[in-house]
Amino acid sequence: MQTNTRVGLGVLGVAAILGILGDMLLRVDSWGLNIGVWIGALVAALLLLAWRQQVCLLGEGRWLLLPALLFAVLFAWRDSATLKALDGLALLIALALAAVCGRVGSLRIVGVMTYAYHLLIAGLNVAFGPILLLLSDIAWKEIPGQGWRRRAFAIGRGLLLALPLLVVFGALFASADPVFDYYLSAVFRFDFDSLGTHLFIILFCAWGVAGWMRGMLLREEPAGWDRADRQFVSLGGVEIVIVLGLLDLLFLTFVLLQLRMLFGGAALVRATTDLTFAEYARNGFFELVAASALALPLLLLAHWLLRKERAVEERLFRLLAGGQVLLLFVIMASAVQRMRLYQIAYGLTELRFYTMAFMGWLAVLFLLFVATVLRGRRERFAFGALLSGFLAVGVLHALNPDARIIRANVANMRAGHVFDVDYNTSLSADAIPALVSRLSDLPLSERRSTAGYLLKEATSLSQSRDWRCWSLARSQGLQAIQKDRVALTQDLTPIDLTP
């Protein structure tokens, strides 16, 4: 039996087991510990199958199995839906790149286009890999014991012949005896909606596992990976210089106006725009973030399109691109200043916090762009960007955004602004300890409303005993409420205790 057939049969068996395990673990309302358990089983099954079938994982992508496990475990740390979405995105990227470069291939010294090509190949392999596994990778004729086909067909014919007879005689016996009818109905009573959901999850998980493992174990090399970054279209230095030069001029004009606004203060803003400083900040922050985010891929594309024939053109590109990066840092500083003003007026929200975090990551990417692309080391940029993205997700977990939002909004309230109880109590369980610790700082009406929410949330958390949904944040939130339950109850009037 050839290696592909042996490995393919192993992949099918593992996919079936993990499909059933996926239905048992993932079919819950909230994900937590279950993701870490399932991904741990996936990685363990992969390594065991590779060891048993003597498949060597020598590509650099194999190391991404470690961050994949880490991001799966992070589901059991925080309760924020946004953080879990980031965990899921990082997990999928790590698994996809691992599948393409697990056996052969480099990730540290390749370009951005190669990363995009890898992700595309990984997606196609998950989508269509199981079909190739069944139709081409496994040579079914090589499987020993040709008689199994005849036996399988004989069993199928027997079942087909017996089925109508069982239906007829079963119906007669059920009509003759109510007790037999009761037990027969109990055995064959199906909830077809639930059954369909189970089958869908099993097939979905099994299909994804089969496609991913096929890419990990059966593809010997990432086809075309060394050609993905080759330049098939280019522009001359004149065109690139004109584009970057005009953009730099536009950015410089905007920066000069921003400096005037910053030093001119609120009076200049009102005189020029007829807006308050807070409205001025709100109207421009997200546009500046979008402009900063678009500038980086534009610079990468311009460098890729530049015809690297004359040293003077490359020097001009570096000069103009470096100037644009400096101007972008001023623009991002202006955006940060606007957000600070906006936060003072309206408080902090998840959208504002994560947008600011995205700005911080953009600043890191621009510094990485200067350190790699502008120094002639473009092939190192993509791996650095990947690592910085993974690190950013980890830092966000350590910061606990929801708790920081609560602390910022309480501090904002102390400065004379309104504390929005509805919004602050809509955050995840990550915010509960911060709410409990700062409850005494709130005005009486807000304190009562928040205490009522916390007690109801404690009931909900204590009733959720499914270990698959467990997370450290939910456990810590329940403990914080239970610890101060007496004080919380004292803050309530009887009407606040009604559900």
N, C-alpha and C positions, 0 to 999 in steps of 0.2 A: 504494500500500500504506500503510495507516494506521500511526501510530507504534507502537501497542500490538503490532501484528503483527510489525513489524520488530524491536522490542525483545524480544518473546517468542521469536521464532526465534533471536535471538542468545543469549538466556538458555538455551534448550535446547541449543544447540551448546556453550556454555561449560560447562554442567552435565555434558554427556557427557564432555568432555575432562577436567574436574576429577574426575569419577567414576573414570575410568581412572587418572589421576594419583594419586588417593587410594588405589587398590588397590596401586599400585606403591610408594608411600611409607609408608603407614600399616599395612600388613600385616606387622608385626614384633612381637616380644615386648615390647620396651621402646621408649617414645617419647622422642625427644630432638630432634635437629636436624630431623627430618622434619616435625614440626609447624610449625616456623617456615617451612620451604620451602613447605608446602602452603597455609598461611594467607597467605603472601606472594603465591603464585600466585593465590589467591582474590581478594585485594584488588586486585592488578594487573589481573586480568581484569575485575573490576567497574569500575574507573576507565577502562580502555580501552573497554569496552562503552558506558559512559555518555558518553564523549567521542565515539565514533563515531556514536552515535545521538542526540547532542545533548540528553541528559537532564541537567538541572541539579540538582546536589546542594547545596541551599542550607539544609537543616535543620541544627540543632545536632548531630544524631546523627552526621553525617559525621565529626566530630572524634574519635568513639570508635573509628574505624578505627585510629588511632595506638596507643591502649592495647591494642587487640586484637592488633596486630602485636607489641607489646612482650611481652604475656603469652605469645604463641606462641613468641617467642624465648627466654623464660625457661625453657621446657622443656629447652633445651640448656645451662642453667647448673647447676642443682642436680639431684641424683639422687633426692631424697626423694620417696616416693610421696605423702605428705601435701601437700608443696609443689606437686607436679604436679597433684594434685586441685584445689588452690586456684587454680592457673594456669588449669586447664580451666574452673572455675566462673566466674572473672573474664572469661575469653575469651568464653564463651557469653553472659554478661550484656552485655558490650560489643557483640558482634555483634547481639544481639537488639535492644538499644536503638538501635543504628545503623540497623538495617533499618526500624524504625518511624518514626524521625525523621530519616532521611537526606535526604529531599527537602524536607520542610516540618515545622516543629514546633520547640518549645523543650524543653530539658531542665534549664536552670538555674533557672527560676522556675516550677516546677510542684510539685504535692503528691505525697505518698507513694502515694495511690491511683492517680494518673496513671502513676507508674512501674509499679505492679502491673498496670495495664490495658495498658500498652505491652508488658510481658513476656508477658502472656496473648495479645495479638494476634500477637506475633512467633511464639510457639509454635504457634498455630493456622495461621499462614501457612506455616510450615515443614511442618506436617503435611498441610495441604490445598491449599496454594498451587499445587503442580504440577498438580493436577487442574483447578483454575480456569485455569491457564495454558494447558492443552491444550484445554479445552472452551469457554472464553469469551474469554480475552484474545487468542488468536491466531485471526484470521478466515481459516480455511484456504482459503476461496473466493477470497480476494484474491491468493493466491500465483500469479504468472504461469506460463503453460505448463500448460494443463489436460490436455495429452496425457500428462503424467507418470503420471497415475493409470492410464490404459489400459495404458501400458508396464509399470507395476509389477504390475498384475494378470496381464498376459501372461507376465512373468518368473516369477511365482508358479505359474501353471498349468504352465509348462514344467518347472519344478523338480519339481512334484508328479508329472508324468507320467514324468520321467526317473528318479526315485528308485527305484521298484520294479524297473525294468529294470537299473539299476546294481547293486542288491542281488543279483538273480538271476545276472547274468553274472559279477559279482565273486566270488560264492560258487563258481561253476563253475571259474573260472580259479584260485582259491585252492586248490581241491581237486586241480586238475590239476598245479600247480607249487608245490612247497614254498618256493622262493625268492620267488615272487610273494606267497605267503601270508605270509611273514615280513615283507616290506616293507608289505604292506597292513595287517597287525596293528600294525606300528610306527606307521603314520600315524594309524590310528583307535583307538589305545589311549588311553583317557581315565581320569583319576583323578576320578571323579564327586564325591568329597568335596571335593577341592581346587577343582574347577571350581565347585561350589556356593558355596564360601567366596568365591572371586573374584567371582562374579556378585553375591553379597549385598553385598559391600563396595562394588562399583562402583555398584549401584543405590542403596544407602544414601547414599553420598556425593553422587551425582548428584541424588537426590531432595531432600536437604537444601540443596544449592547452588541448585537451581531454586527452591525455596520461599523461601529467604533473598533471592536476587536479585530475585525477583518483588516481595517486600516493599520492597526497596531502590529499584527502578527503575520499577515500574508503579503503586504506590499513591501517588496524588498528595498525600494528606493522611492523617494518622493519625486516622481517623474517630472522633469522639466524644472526642478527647483533652482538649478544653476542658471537657467535662462530667463527666469521671471523678471529680473532686474535689468535685463539688457535693453538698451535704448533703441526703440524701433521708430521713433519720431523725434525730431529735434528742432530747435530754433537757434538762430545766430545770436551773438552777443548784443548786436544793435537792438533787436526786438526786446530782449530781456532787460537791457539797460533802460529802454524807454518805459517799459511797463513798471519796473521797480522805481525808477526815478520819479515818475508821475505819482505813484502811490506814496512815495516818501514825501513829496511836496504836499499832497493832500493831508497826510498824517501830521506833518509839521504845522500846517495851518491850523488844524484842529487842536493840536497841543498848545499852540500859542494862545488860542481862545480859552482853552481850559485853564491855563495859568492865570489869565486875566480874571476869569470867573472865580477861581479859588482865592486869589488875593483881593478881588473886589468885594467878596462876601455877599450876604443876602440882599443888600440894597441894590447891587449891580444886577443880580439875577432878576429881581422884581422889576427893575427899570427896563430891562432888555426883553424879558419874556412874559411879564405879568403873571408869574408863578411864584409860589412860596418856595423856599429852599428845599423843603421836603418833597413837594410836587416836582420840582426840577430834578431831584435825585431819582425819584421813581420813574420819570419819563425817559431817563437816559441810561440807567444802569444795565439793563438786559441787552440793549443795543450795543453798548460798549463790550460786553462779554461776547456777544455774537461776532463782532468785528475782530476781536482778539483771537477767537477760536478759528475764524476763517483764514486769518493771516498765516498761521503755521502750515496748513496743507498747501497754501498758495506758494509759500517760500520753498517747500519741499518739491513741489511740482516744477517751479521755475528752475531750481537747481538740476532736476532730472532732465528737463528739456534743453538746458544749456549745452551747446556744442562745445566740448572740452578740447578745442583745437589750439587756442591762443591763450597764453598765460595772462595777458593783460585783461582779457575778458573775464577770466575767473577772478582776478583781483578786483575788477569793477563790481562783479556780482557780490563778492564778500563785503566790499565797502558799503554797497547799497543795502544788502540784506542785514548787515550788522547795524547800520543806521536805522533801518526799519524796526529791528528788535528793540533798540534803545527807545525809539518813539512809542513802541507798543508797551514798554514797561511804564512809561509816563501815562499812557492811556489807561492801563490797568490800575495804576495808582489813583487816577481820577475816578475810576469805577469803584474802587474800594472806599474812597472818600464819600462818594455818593451813597453807597450802601450804609456807611456809618451814620450819615445824616438821616437816611430813610429809616434805619433801625431805631434811632432816637425818637423819631416821630411816631412810628407805627409798631415797633417791637420786632422781634425775630421770629421767623417761620422756617419750616424745613426747606422750602424753595430758596429762600434767601441764604440760609446756611450752606446748603449744598452747592449753590451757585458760587458762593465765595470760595468754597473748597475747590471747586473746579477751576476757579481763577488761580488758586495757589498751585494746582497741578500744571496748569498752562505755563506758569512762570518757570517751573522746573523743566518743562519740555523746551521752552525757549533757551534756557541755559544749556540744556543738552544739545540743542541744535547748534548753538555757537561752538560748543566743545567738540562736536563731531563733524557735522556737515561743513561748517565754515573752515575747519582745519583739515579738510580733505579726507575725513574718515566717515563718510556717509553710511557705510555698511554697519557701523556700530550703533547708529541712532535707534533702529527699530527695537533691538534687544534692550537698550537702556530705557526706551519708552515703556516697554512691556514691564520691566522690573519696577519702574517708578509707579506705574498704574497699580500693580499688585501691592506695592508698599503703601500707596495712598489709601487703598481699601482697608488695609490693616490699621493705619493711623486713625481713620474715621471710626473704626470699632473702638479703639482705645480712647478716643475723645468722647464717645457717647453723645452724639449730636442732640438727641431729645432732651437729655438732662441739661445740656448747655443752653438749650432754648428756654427751658424753664427758668434757669438762673438768670439769664439775660433779661427775660420779661419781668421777673420779680424786681430786679434792679431798676428796670425802666419804670416800673410802677412806683418805686420809692422816689423817683425823680419827678413824679406828678402825672404820669400817664396812666391810661386805663389798662387793667389786667383782663385780657379776654379769656374768661373761664371756659367758654365753649371750645375755643381752639386749643388751649393748653391741656384740657382734659381729653382731647381727641388724639393725643400722641400715644405712642406705644408704651408698653410696660417699662421700657428703659427710663421713662420720665417719672415713674412713681416714687422712687426714693427721694428725688429732688423735690417733688411736690409735697411729700410728707415732711421733709426737713424744713421747708420754707412756708408751711401752711400758716404758722403764727404771724408771718409778716403781712398776710393779706387782710384787707378790710373785712368786716363781719359778714356781709352778704356773700362776697366771693369765697370767704373761708367756709361758710356753710355749704355752698354749692359744691365746692371742691371736696369737702369731707364726705358729702353724700355720694359723689362719684367714686371716691376711693373705697368706701365701704361696699358699694355695689360691685366694684371691680374685684375686691377681695373675695366676695362670694363666687364670682365667675371664675377666678383663678383657682380657688380651692375646689370647685366642682370639676375642673379640667384635670382629670387624673391620668389621661392617656400619656404613657411615657414617650410615645413617638413625637408628641408636640412639646416636650419639655425643653426649656431654655433657661440658662442661668439668669437672664434678666427677669423672666416671669417669676422664678423662685425668689429672687431678691426683692422684687416688688411686693409679693405676698408677705414676705417676712417683715418688710418695712411697715406695711399696714397693720399687721398683727401686733407688732411691737407697740404702736401708738394707737391701738384700737379704742382704748378708754378715752383718750384725749379727743379723738375724732368723733366719738359718739357724743361727747359733751358739747361739741360745737354745733350740734344739730338740734333743731326743733322737731316735734313729732311729725309735722307735715313733710319734713325733708327725708324721713325714713321710708316713706311709701315708695314702691317701685314705679 
